Amino acid sequence: MFRRDQPIDSIEIVPEAALKPETTDASAERLIRCGDPAGLVAALTPLALADPPPAKDAEQLASNLAHAARLVRSIVADRLAELAESGATGTPLQAVRDDFREVLYAHPQAAGYSAPRFETLFAAAFAQTLAFGLLLVREATDKDVDRDAWRNMPPEHSLLRTTLRVLSMEEIVIDVGVGFDVILDTVNSFDPEILARKTGKPDPILYFYEDFLQVFDPAARERYGVYYTPVEVVKYMVAALARALRENLGTTGVADESVTLLDPATGTGTFLLGVIEHVRASVESSTGPGAVAGALRALASRLFGFELLVGPYAVAHYRLRHVMGALQANQRLGVFLTDTLARPGAAAPLGSLGFVAENIRTERHEADRIKERQPILAIIGNPPYRRLEAGEVGELVGD
């Protein structure tokens, strides 16, 4: 028996002698019938009666959600491996995998993911997108989510709505099985009040993804070369940017209405969160708490981010919506799924699930507009770059 991934007990279900090759069927039957089922019953009873563990705070919710996402990730990875081993092709799960690769991941290698590792990347992206997509819907509607949660995704998150729709198709839910139910239970089992911002305290969502990742994939940086900037570093860089904007460019800082900002590799939105929190604190101290909501709505129209991978993209949309609070009707966040280094105008492949491509075309069209025509005064973030493999010489590596 395991509690999550830790062994806690072992129980004999069938007498060992009944499993030996030399034991006849009749003898094995007698041994099984005479066995004492009390241990098995005692083990199954609490499992049958158990409810999802309710989270007491944001850190515990992040841990619970990460464990549920790990289960989904392992089921998806195992199912794809089974399909490959059996020689099956064209199944719904494989079709979704192919569309992720062809439509949503134009150049995964640019983010440090090699092509042979795509199955692992897809399983992790599937789990994270499902988890944070459902969480976004739960918070946005203040209602429990189910397999039709994608229908209630706020319209400003159109690409995320479509992606969640794909992951919730009946054929996919059947493949994911109990993993889908566990993640639904986890998202529905907590009191949203634990994520509410308290006066004078940092927003509990600021460290949420870091807590999630610590459980979901603590070895991510070693395995993929994907690094997440510590919040302390982000705070320092935002403060330094604000000072440069005041002293060198004659603005009042990042809250100035003339300042437009871009994070070209936004990941899970940590730098954009840092900017939002800086503006919140600045407005609270200079004007008062009542002016914060209006300042953040104005900031939303001046804040942009590009992200290559759909998993972090989903996380960024959730985190930013949470800290922004109520935006204007249909006001979307300026975070787009796109390759920052790609030239504007690159055609988006259709894939086999056409409705996915339609939204990615819209997404990239808007990202291209920002690349070509949107004035950007300041850029902040951990920029996109390619890490060299052992033995490579930087001057000899092409684009």
C-alpha positions as a LaTeX table, in Angstrom:
\begin{tabular}{lrrr}
\hline
Residue & $x$ (\AA) & $y$ (\AA) & $z$ (\AA) \\
\hline
Met1 & 0.00 & 0.00 & 0.00 \\
Phe2 & 1.16 & 3.48 & $-0.85$ \\
Arg3 & 0.15 & 6.93 & 0.25 \\
Arg4 & 0.90 & 8.88 & $-2.87$ \\
Asp5 & 4.42 & 7.70 & $-3.68$ \\
Gln6 & 5.42 & 6.47 & $-0.20$ \\
Pro7 & 4.99 & 2.79 & 0.81 \\
Ile8 & 3.08 & 2.47 & 4.10 \\
Asp9 & 2.03 & $-1.19$ & 4.39 \\
Ser10 & 1.83 & $-4.55$ & 2.65 \\
Ile11 & $-1.08$ & $-6.99$ & 2.71 \\
Glu12 & $-1.34$ & $-10.60$ & 1.58 \\
Ile13 & $-4.42$ & $-10.87$ & $-0.64$ \\
Val14 & $-3.87$ & $-14.44$ & $-1.89$ \\
Pro15 & $-1.93$ & $-17.06$ & 0.14 \\
Glu16 & 1.55 & $-17.43$ & $-1.28$ \\
Ala17 & 1.20 & $-21.20$ & $-1.58$ \\
Ala18 & $-1.78$ & $-20.75$ & $-3.93$ \\
Leu19 & 0.46 & $-19.05$ & $-6.47$ \\
Lys20 & 3.18 & $-21.72$ & $-6.66$ \\
Pro21 & 3.35 & $-23.59$ & $-9.99$ \\
Glu22 & 3.23 & $-26.99$ & $-8.29$ \\
Thr23 & $-0.06$ & $-26.19$ & $-6.48$ \\
Thr24 & $-3.03$ & $-27.73$ & $-8.25$ \\
Asp25 & $-6.03$ & $-25.61$ & $-9.16$ \\
Ala26 & $-8.21$ & $-27.40$ & $-6.62$ \\
Ser27 & $-5.66$ & $-26.88$ & $-3.83$ \\
Ala28 & $-5.21$ & $-23.25$ & $-4.76$ \\
Glu29 & $-8.99$ & $-22.76$ & $-4.69$ \\
Arg30 & $-9.20$ & $-24.25$ & $-1.17$ \\
Leu31 & $-6.32$ & $-22.10$ & 0.07 \\
Ile32 & $-7.95$ & $-18.95$ & $-1.27$ \\
Arg33 & $-11.37$ & $-19.82$ & 0.17 \\
Cys34 & $-9.85$ & $-20.54$ & 3.58 \\
Gly35 & $-7.78$ & $-17.37$ & 3.63 \\
Asp36 & $-8.65$ & $-14.62$ & 6.09 \\
Pro37 & $-9.81$ & $-11.52$ & 4.18 \\
Ala38 & $-9.77$ & $-9.30$ & 7.29 \\
Gly39 & $-6.49$ & $-7.58$ & 6.35 \\
Leu40 & $-7.69$ & $-6.77$ & 2.85 \\
Val41 & $-11.04$ & $-5.49$ & 4.10 \\
Ala42 & $-9.31$ & $-3.34$ & 6.69 \\
Ala43 & $-7.12$ & $-1.85$ & 3.98 \\
Leu44 & $-9.90$ & $-1.22$ & 1.46 \\
Thr45 & $-12.40$ & 0.28 & 3.90 \\
Pro46 & $-10.62$ & 3.61 & 4.45 \\
Leu47 & $-9.91$ & 3.83 & 0.72 \\
Ala48 & $-13.59$ & 3.37 & $-0.10$ \\
Leu49 & $-14.66$ & 5.99 & 2.43 \\
Ala50 & $-11.90$ & 8.52 & 1.82 \\
Asp51 & $-12.57$ & 12.00 & 0.46 \\
Pro52 & $-9.90$ & 14.06 & $-1.32$ \\
Pro53 & $-7.60$ & 15.66 & 1.28 \\
Pro54 & $-8.83$ & 19.26 & 1.60 \\
Ala55 & $-6.06$ & 21.84 & 1.33 \\
Lys56 & $-5.62$ & 24.11 & 4.33 \\
Asp57 & $-3.51$ & 26.72 & 2.53 \\
Ala58 & $-2.10$ & 27.59 & $-0.89$ \\
Glu59 & 1.07 & 25.54 & $-0.37$ \\
Gln60 & $-0.91$ & 22.41 & 0.45 \\
Leu61 & $-3.22$ & 22.99 & $-2.52$ \\
Ala62 & $-0.20$ & 23.27 & $-4.79$ \\
Ser63 & 1.08 & 19.95 & $-3.41$ \\
Asn64 & $-2.31$ & 18.22 & $-3.81$ \\
Leu65 & $-2.69$ & 19.52 & $-7.36$ \\
Ala66 & 0.86 & 18.44 & $-8.23$ \\
His67 & 0.22 & 14.89 & $-7.00$ \\
Ala68 & $-2.96$ & 14.72 & $-9.08$ \\
Ala69 & $-1.11$ & 16.09 & $-12.11$ \\
Arg70 & 1.67 & 13.54 & $-11.62$ \\
Leu71 & $-0.92$ & 10.76 & $-11.76$ \\
Val72 & $-2.34$ & 12.16 & $-15.01$ \\
Arg73 & 1.16 & 12.57 & $-16.45$ \\
Ser74 & 2.12 & 8.97 & $-15.69$ \\
Ile75 & $-1.16$ & 7.60 & $-17.10$ \\
Val76 & $-0.74$ & 9.55 & $-20.35$ \\
Ala77 & 2.91 & 8.50 & $-20.71$ \\
Asp78 & 2.13 & 4.84 & $-19.99$ \\
Arg79 & $-0.83$ & 4.82 & $-22.37$ \\
Leu80 & 1.24 & 6.29 & $-25.21$ \\
Ala81 & 3.96 & 3.71 & $-24.56$ \\
Glu82 & 1.36 & 0.89 & $-24.67$ \\
Leu83 & $-0.05$ & 2.19 & $-27.94$ \\
Ala84 & 3.42 & 2.43 & $-29.47$ \\
Glu85 & 4.32 & $-1.08$ & $-28.34$ \\
Ser86 & 1.11 & $-2.50$ & $-29.81$ \\
Gly87 & 1.71 & $-0.77$ & $-33.13$ \\
Ala88 & $-1.53$ & 1.23 & $-32.87$ \\
Thr89 & $-1.78$ & 4.46 & $-34.84$ \\
Gly90 & $-4.33$ & 7.23 & $-35.16$ \\
Thr91 & $-5.98$ & 6.77 & $-31.74$ \\
Pro92 & $-7.55$ & 9.89 & $-30.18$ \\
Leu93 & $-4.74$ & 10.28 & $-27.63$ \\
Gln94 & $-2.11$ & 9.96 & $-30.36$ \\
Ala95 & $-4.00$ & 12.50 & $-32.48$ \\
Val96 & $-3.97$ & 14.99 & $-29.61$ \\
Arg97 & $-0.27$ & 14.27 & $-29.05$ \\
Asp98 & 0.42 & 14.92 & $-32.75$ \\
Asp99 & $-1.56$ & 18.17 & $-32.73$ \\
Phe100 & 0.35 & 19.39 & $-29.68$ \\
Arg101 & 3.58 & 18.64 & $-31.50$ \\
Glu102 & 2.60 & 20.10 & $-34.89$ \\
Val103 & 0.38 & 23.02 & $-33.89$ \\
Leu104 & 1.21 & 24.11 & $-30.35$ \\
Tyr105 & 4.92 & 23.25 & $-30.33$ \\
Ala106 & 6.46 & 24.70 & $-33.45$ \\
His107 & 10.03 & 24.49 & $-32.15$ \\
Pro108 & 10.30 & 22.65 & $-28.82$ \\
Gln109 & 14.08 & 22.41 & $-29.20$ \\
Ala110 & 14.30 & 26.19 & $-28.74$ \\
Ala111 & 13.06 & 25.73 & $-25.18$ \\
Gly112 & 15.59 & 23.05 & $-24.32$ \\
Tyr113 & 13.46 & 20.00 & $-25.21$ \\
Ser114 & 14.98 & 17.57 & $-27.69$ \\
Ala115 & 12.73 & 15.80 & $-30.20$ \\
Pro116 & 13.19 & 12.28 & $-28.68$ \\
Arg117 & 11.85 & 13.59 & $-25.38$ \\
Phe118 & 8.61 & 14.87 & $-26.83$ \\
Glu119 & 6.49 & 12.10 & $-25.31$ \\
Thr120 & 7.67 & 13.16 & $-21.86$ \\
Leu121 & 7.13 & 16.82 & $-22.70$ \\
Phe122 & 3.60 & 16.11 & $-23.98$ \\
Ala123 & 2.58 & 14.10 & $-20.91$ \\
Ala124 & 3.79 & 16.88 & $-18.60$ \\
Ala125 & 2.14 & 19.60 & $-20.70$ \\
Phe126 & $-1.11$ & 17.62 & $-20.81$ \\
Ala127 & $-1.18$ & 17.31 & $-17.01$ \\
Gln128 & $-0.26$ & 20.93 & $-16.28$ \\
Thr129 & $-2.65$ & 22.39 & $-18.86$ \\
Leu130 & $-5.50$ & 20.25 & $-17.55$ \\
Ala131 & $-4.76$ & 21.12 & $-13.90$ \\
Phe132 & $-4.37$ & 24.87 & $-14.29$ \\
Gly133 & $-7.09$ & 25.16 & $-16.93$ \\
Leu134 & $-9.59$ & 23.57 & $-14.55$ \\
Leu135 & $-8.30$ & 25.72 & $-11.69$ \\
Leu136 & $-8.79$ & 28.86 & $-13.76$ \\
Val137 & $-12.40$ & 27.88 & $-14.55$ \\
Arg138 & $-13.09$ & 27.06 & $-10.88$ \\
Glu139 & $-11.90$ & 30.48 & $-9.74$ \\
Ala140 & $-13.53$ & 32.37 & $-12.61$ \\
Thr141 & $-16.98$ & 30.81 & $-12.05$ \\
Asp142 & $-16.81$ & 30.09 & $-8.30$ \\
Lys143 & $-18.45$ & 26.74 & $-9.12$ \\
Asp144 & $-17.29$ & 23.13 & $-9.15$ \\
Val145 & $-15.77$ & 21.98 & $-12.43$ \\
Asp146 & $-16.59$ & 18.82 & $-14.38$ \\
Arg147 & $-15.71$ & 17.31 & $-17.75$ \\
Asp148 & $-17.51$ & 20.18 & $-19.51$ \\
Ala149 & $-15.51$ & 22.83 & $-17.66$ \\
Trp150 & $-14.08$ & 24.12 & $-20.95$ \\
Arg151 & $-17.51$ & 25.54 & $-21.79$ \\
Asn152 & $-17.20$ & 27.91 & $-18.82$ \\
Met153 & $-13.68$ & 29.12 & $-19.59$ \\
Pro154 & $-13.82$ & 32.94 & $-19.78$ \\
Pro155 & $-13.94$ & 33.99 & $-23.46$ \\
Glu156 & $-10.77$ & 36.05 & $-23.19$ \\
His157 & $-8.83$ & 32.78 & $-22.78$ \\
Ser158 & $-9.96$ & 31.40 & $-26.15$ \\
Leu159 & $-6.90$ & 29.28 & $-26.91$ \\
Leu160 & $-6.83$ & 27.82 & $-23.42$ \\
Arg161 & $-10.57$ & 27.11 & $-23.73$ \\
Thr162 & $-9.96$ & 25.16 & $-26.93$ \\
Thr163 & $-7.01$ & 23.28 & $-25.46$ \\
Leu164 & $-9.03$ & 22.29 & $-22.39$ \\
Arg165 & $-11.83$ & 21.17 & $-24.72$ \\
Val166 & $-9.41$ & 18.85 & $-26.52$ \\
Leu167 & $-8.09$ & 17.38 & $-23.27$ \\
Ser168 & $-11.67$ & 16.77 & $-22.08$ \\
Met169 & $-12.94$ & 14.91 & $-25.14$ \\
Glu170 & $-14.76$ & 11.72 & $-24.16$ \\
Glu171 & $-12.20$ & 9.46 & $-25.85$ \\
Ile172 & $-9.37$ & 11.20 & $-24.00$ \\
Val173 & $-11.17$ & 11.08 & $-20.64$ \\
Ile174 & $-11.58$ & 7.32 & $-21.10$ \\
Asp175 & $-7.84$ & 6.96 & $-21.72$ \\
Val176 & $-6.90$ & 9.09 & $-18.70$ \\
Gly177 & $-9.46$ & 7.23 & $-16.58$ \\
Val178 & $-9.21$ & 7.69 & $-12.84$ \\
Gly179 & $-6.56$ & 10.39 & $-13.29$ \\
Phe180 & $-9.18$ & 12.75 & $-14.70$ \\
Asp181 & $-11.51$ & 12.13 & $-11.76$ \\
Val182 & $-8.71$ & 12.65 & $-9.23$ \\
Ile183 & $-7.74$ & 16.00 & $-10.73$ \\
Leu184 & $-11.39$ & 17.10 & $-10.81$ \\
Asp185 & $-11.80$ & 16.13 & $-7.13$ \\
Thr186 & $-8.61$ & 18.01 & $-6.22$ \\
Val187 & $-9.69$ & 21.20 & $-7.97$ \\
Asn188 & $-13.18$ & 21.01 & $-6.42$ \\
Ser189 & $-12.19$ & 20.08 & $-2.87$ \\
Phe190 & $-10.57$ & 23.28 & $-1.58$ \\
Asp191 & $-12.05$ & 26.47 & $-0.18$ \\
Pro192 & $-11.22$ & 29.32 & $-2.63$ \\
Glu193 & $-10.75$ & 31.57 & 0.38 \\
Ile194 & $-7.29$ & 30.06 & 0.94 \\
Leu195 & $-6.16$ & 31.76 & $-2.27$ \\
Ala196 & $-7.65$ & 35.15 & $-1.37$ \\
Arg197 & $-5.22$ & 37.98 & $-0.91$ \\
Lys198 & $-5.00$ & 39.25 & 2.68 \\
Thr199 & $-4.30$ & 42.92 & 3.43 \\
Gly200 & $-0.63$ & 43.54 & 4.13 \\
Lys201 & 0.44 & 40.07 & 3.00 \\
Pro202 & 1.83 & 38.85 & $-0.34$ \\
Asp203 & $-0.60$ & 37.16 & $-2.69$ \\
Pro204 & $-0.58$ & 33.41 & $-1.88$ \\
Ile205 & $-0.35$ & 32.65 & $-5.58$ \\
Leu206 & 3.11 & 34.23 & $-5.90$ \\
Tyr207 & 4.90 & 31.04 & $-4.81$ \\
Phe208 & 2.15 & 28.66 & $-5.93$ \\
Tyr209 & 3.86 & 27.33 & $-9.05$ \\
Glu210 & 7.20 & 26.92 & $-7.33$ \\
Asp211 & 5.45 & 24.81 & $-4.65$ \\
Phe212 & 3.63 & 22.88 & $-7.39$ \\
Leu213 & 6.80 & 22.19 & $-9.35$ \\
Gln214 & 8.67 & 21.02 & $-6.27$ \\
Val215 & 6.26 & 18.08 & $-6.10$ \\
Phe216 & 5.31 & 17.69 & $-9.76$ \\
Asp217 & 8.83 & 17.59 & $-11.16$ \\
Pro218 & 11.64 & 18.56 & $-8.74$ \\
Ala219 & 14.28 & 17.40 & $-11.20$ \\
Ala220 & 12.92 & 19.49 & $-14.12$ \\
Arg221 & 15.98 & 21.70 & $-14.36$ \\
Glu222 & 18.38 & 18.77 & $-14.41$ \\
Arg223 & 16.34 & 16.77 & $-16.93$ \\
Tyr224 & 15.25 & 19.47 & $-19.35$ \\
Gly225 & 17.48 & 22.45 & $-18.67$ \\
Val226 & 14.41 & 24.54 & $-17.84$ \\
Tyr227 & 15.07 & 27.05 & $-15.08$ \\
Tyr228 & 12.67 & 29.19 & $-13.07$ \\
Thr229 & 13.88 & 32.55 & $-11.82$ \\
Pro230 & 13.63 & 32.88 & $-8.03$ \\
Val231 & 11.02 & 35.39 & $-6.90$ \\
Glu232 & 13.65 & 37.33 & $-4.93$ \\
Val233 & 15.63 & 37.89 & $-8.14$ \\
Val234 & 12.47 & 38.96 & $-9.95$ \\
Lys235 & 11.66 & 41.55 & $-7.25$ \\
Tyr236 & 15.16 & 43.02 & $-7.51$ \\
Met237 & 15.02 & 43.20 & $-11.33$ \\
Val238 & 11.57 & 44.85 & $-11.34$ \\
Ala239 & 12.74 & 47.41 & $-8.80$ \\
Ala240 & 15.86 & 48.08 & $-10.89$ \\
Leu241 & 13.70 & 48.50 & $-13.99$ \\
Ala242 & 11.41 & 50.93 & $-12.17$ \\
Arg243 & 14.42 & 52.97 & $-11.08$ \\
Ala244 & 15.82 & 53.06 & $-14.64$ \\
Leu245 & 12.44 & 54.15 & $-16.00$ \\
Arg246 & 12.31 & 57.02 & $-13.50$ \\
Glu247 & 15.91 & 58.18 & $-13.63$ \\
Asn248 & 16.75 & 57.61 & $-17.30$ \\
Leu249 & 13.48 & 57.88 & $-19.21$ \\
Gly250 & 11.59 & 60.50 & $-17.26$ \\
Thr251 & 8.61 & 58.33 & $-16.32$ \\
Thr252 & 7.11 & 57.68 & $-12.91$ \\
Gly253 & 8.08 & 54.00 & $-13.08$ \\
Val254 & 6.37 & 50.82 & $-14.23$ \\
Ala255 & 2.96 & 52.20 & $-13.23$ \\
Asp256 & 3.35 & 55.08 & $-15.70$ \\
Glu257 & 0.70 & 54.98 & $-18.45$ \\
Ser258 & 3.38 & 55.48 & $-21.11$ \\
Val259 & 5.31 & 52.36 & $-20.11$ \\
Thr260 & 4.70 & 49.20 & $-22.15$ \\
Leu261 & 6.54 & 46.05 & $-21.08$ \\
Leu262 & 7.34 & 42.72 & $-22.71$ \\
Asp263 & 8.67 & 39.48 & $-21.27$ \\
Pro264 & 9.88 & 37.59 & $-24.38$ \\
Ala265 & 10.09 & 34.20 & $-22.61$ \\
Thr266 & 7.51 & 34.56 & $-19.89$ \\
Gly267 & 7.26 & 30.91 & $-18.84$ \\
Thr268 & 4.78 & 30.76 & $-15.97$ \\
Gly269 & 4.56 & 34.55 & $-15.76$ \\
Thr270 & 6.87 & 35.17 & $-12.81$ \\
Phe271 & 8.33 & 38.45 & $-14.14$ \\
Leu272 & 4.92 & 39.76 & $-15.17$ \\
Leu273 & 3.65 & 38.86 & $-11.69$ \\
Gly274 & 6.56 & 40.83 & $-10.25$ \\
Val275 & 5.57 & 43.87 & $-12.29$ \\
Ile276 & 1.93 & 43.56 & $-11.20$ \\
Glu277 & 2.85 & 43.28 & $-7.53$ \\
His278 & 5.21 & 46.26 & $-7.84$ \\
Val279 & 2.44 & 48.38 & $-9.38$ \\
Arg280 & $-0.04$ & 47.22 & $-6.73$ \\
Ala281 & 2.30 & 48.21 & $-3.90$ \\
Ser282 & 3.20 & 51.52 & $-5.56$ \\
Val283 & $-0.43$ & 52.54 & $-6.11$ \\
Glu284 & $-1.51$ & 51.43 & $-2.63$ \\
Ser285 & 1.18 & 53.56 & $-1.00$ \\
Ser286 & 0.76 & 56.63 & $-3.23$ \\
Thr287 & $-3.00$ & 56.73 & $-3.90$ \\
Gly288 & $-4.65$ & 54.15 & $-1.68$ \\
Pro289 & $-6.11$ & 50.63 & $-2.02$ \\
Gly290 & $-9.20$ & 51.90 & $-3.82$ \\
Ala291 & $-7.15$ & 52.88 & $-6.87$ \\
Val292 & $-5.49$ & 49.47 & $-7.31$ \\
Ala293 & $-8.20$ & 47.79 & $-9.42$ \\
Gly294 & $-8.22$ & 50.57 & $-12.01$ \\
Ala295 & $-4.43$ & 50.69 & $-12.13$ \\
Leu296 & $-4.22$ & 46.94 & $-12.76$ \\
Arg297 & $-6.86$ & 47.06 & $-15.51$ \\
Ala298 & $-4.84$ & 49.79 & $-17.21$ \\
Leu299 & $-1.63$ & 47.82 & $-16.72$ \\
Ala300 & $-3.18$ & 44.74 & $-18.38$ \\
Ser301 & $-3.33$ & 46.63 & $-21.68$ \\
Arg302 & 0.38 & 47.54 & $-21.43$ \\
Leu303 & 1.81 & 44.20 & $-20.30$ \\
Phe304 & 2.84 & 41.54 & $-22.82$ \\
Gly305 & 4.48 & 38.14 & $-22.69$ \\
Phe306 & 5.46 & 35.47 & $-25.21$ \\
Glu307 & 5.70 & 31.77 & $-24.31$ \\
Leu308 & 6.61 & 28.82 & $-26.50$ \\
Leu309 & 5.24 & 25.94 & $-24.41$ \\
Val310 & 1.55 & 25.40 & $-23.71$ \\
Gly311 & 2.02 & 24.03 & $-20.17$ \\
Pro312 & 3.72 & 27.15 & $-18.76$ \\
Tyr313 & 1.38 & 29.27 & $-20.91$ \\
Ala314 & $-1.64$ & 27.78 & $-19.11$ \\
Val315 & 0.00 & 28.36 & $-15.73$ \\
Ala316 & 0.80 & 31.99 & $-16.62$ \\
His317 & $-2.80$ & 32.72 & $-17.63$ \\
Tyr318 & $-4.07$ & 31.29 & $-14.36$ \\
Arg319 & $-1.59$ & 33.12 & $-12.15$ \\
Leu320 & $-1.99$ & 36.46 & $-13.90$ \\
Arg321 & $-5.78$ & 36.31 & $-13.92$ \\
His322 & $-5.71$ & 35.52 & $-10.20$ \\
Val323 & $-3.55$ & 38.48 & $-9.21$ \\
Met324 & $-5.14$ & 40.89 & $-11.66$ \\
Gly325 & $-8.60$ & 40.33 & $-10.23$ \\
Ala326 & $-11.62$ & 41.50 & $-12.21$ \\
Leu327 & $-10.67$ & 42.79 & $-15.66$ \\
Gln328 & $-12.96$ & 44.64 & $-18.03$ \\
Ala329 & $-15.41$ & 42.51 & $-20.03$ \\
Asn330 & $-13.53$ & 40.40 & $-22.60$ \\
Gln331 & $-10.22$ & 42.04 & $-21.70$ \\
Arg332 & $-7.64$ & 39.37 & $-22.31$ \\
Leu333 & $-4.18$ & 39.16 & $-20.84$ \\
Gly334 & $-1.37$ & 39.99 & $-23.23$ \\
Val335 & 0.33 & 36.59 & $-22.91$ \\
Phe336 & 0.56 & 34.73 & $-26.21$ \\
Leu337 & 1.65 & 31.25 & $-27.26$ \\
Thr338 & 4.28 & 31.97 & $-29.86$ \\
Asp339 & 7.94 & 31.53 & $-30.73$ \\
Thr340 & 9.57 & 34.83 & $-29.83$ \\
Leu341 & 12.42 & 34.24 & $-32.28$ \\
Ala342 & 10.16 & 33.33 & $-35.23$ \\
Arg343 & 9.56 & 35.90 & $-37.94$ \\
Pro344 & 6.04 & 37.36 & $-38.04$ \\
Gly345 & 3.76 & 35.87 & $-40.65$ \\
Ala346 & 4.82 & 32.23 & $-40.28$ \\
Ala347 & 1.84 & 30.01 & $-41.17$ \\
Ala348 & 0.36 & 27.86 & $-38.41$ \\
Pro349 & $-0.06$ & 24.20 & $-39.39$ \\
Leu350 & $-3.62$ & 22.90 & $-39.33$ \\
Gly351 & $-3.14$ & 19.53 & $-37.61$ \\
Ser352 & $-5.93$ & 16.97 & $-37.55$ \\
Leu353 & $-8.09$ & 18.85 & $-35.01$ \\
Gly354 & $-8.97$ & 21.91 & $-37.05$ \\
Phe355 & $-10.57$ & 23.95 & $-34.28$ \\
Val356 & $-7.24$ & 23.98 & $-32.41$ \\
Ala357 & $-5.47$ & 25.48 & $-35.41$ \\
Glu358 & $-8.09$ & 28.21 & $-35.79$ \\
Asn359 & $-7.39$ & 29.60 & $-32.34$ \\
Ile360 & $-3.63$ & 29.24 & $-32.65$ \\
Arg361 & $-3.81$ & 31.24 & $-35.90$ \\
Thr362 & $-5.67$ & 34.01 & $-34.06$ \\
Glu363 & $-3.14$ & 33.83 & $-31.22$ \\
Arg364 & $-0.14$ & 34.10 & $-33.54$ \\
His365 & $-1.75$ & 36.86 & $-35.58$ \\
Glu366 & $-2.02$ & 38.98 & $-32.44$ \\
Ala367 & 1.51 & 38.03 & $-31.38$ \\
Asp368 & 2.75 & 39.09 & $-34.83$ \\
Arg369 & 0.95 & 42.42 & $-34.43$ \\
Ile370 & 2.82 & 43.01 & $-31.19$ \\
Lys371 & 6.14 & 42.03 & $-32.78$ \\
Glu372 & 5.64 & 44.34 & $-35.76$ \\
Arg373 & 3.62 & 47.31 & $-34.53$ \\
Gln374 & 3.26 & 47.47 & $-30.74$ \\
Pro375 & 5.65 & 50.04 & $-29.20$ \\
Ile376 & 7.56 & 48.43 & $-26.33$ \\
Leu377 & 9.46 & 50.67 & $-23.94$ \\
Ala378 & 10.94 & 48.04 & $-21.62$ \\
Ile379 & 11.82 & 44.36 & $-21.83$ \\
Ile380 & 12.23 & 42.27 & $-18.72$ \\
Gly381 & 12.68 & 38.57 & $-18.13$ \\
Asn382 & 14.92 & 35.58 & $-18.63$ \\
Pro383 & 15.45 & 35.80 & $-22.40$ \\
Pro384 & 15.10 & 32.86 & $-24.82$ \\
Tyr385 & 18.41 & 31.27 & $-25.66$ \\
Arg386 & 19.85 & 27.90 & $-26.58$ \\
Arg387 & 22.06 & 26.14 & $-24.02$ \\
Leu388 & 25.12 & 24.52 & $-25.53$ \\
Glu389 & 25.64 & 20.79 & $-25.26$ \\
Ala390 & 28.91 & 19.52 & $-23.81$ \\
Gly391 & 31.71 & 20.08 & $-26.33$ \\
Glu392 & 29.83 & 22.59 & $-28.49$ \\
Val393 & 31.49 & 25.89 & $-29.35$ \\
Gly394 & 29.17 & 28.88 & $-29.28$ \\
Glu395 & 30.58 & 30.51 & $-32.44$ \\
Leu396 & 29.96 & 27.30 & $-34.42$ \\
Val397 & 26.32 & 26.82 & $-33.47$ \\
Gly398 & 23.81 & 28.28 & $-35.92$ \\
Asp399 & 20.31 & 29.60 & $-35.33$ \\
\hline
\end{tabular}
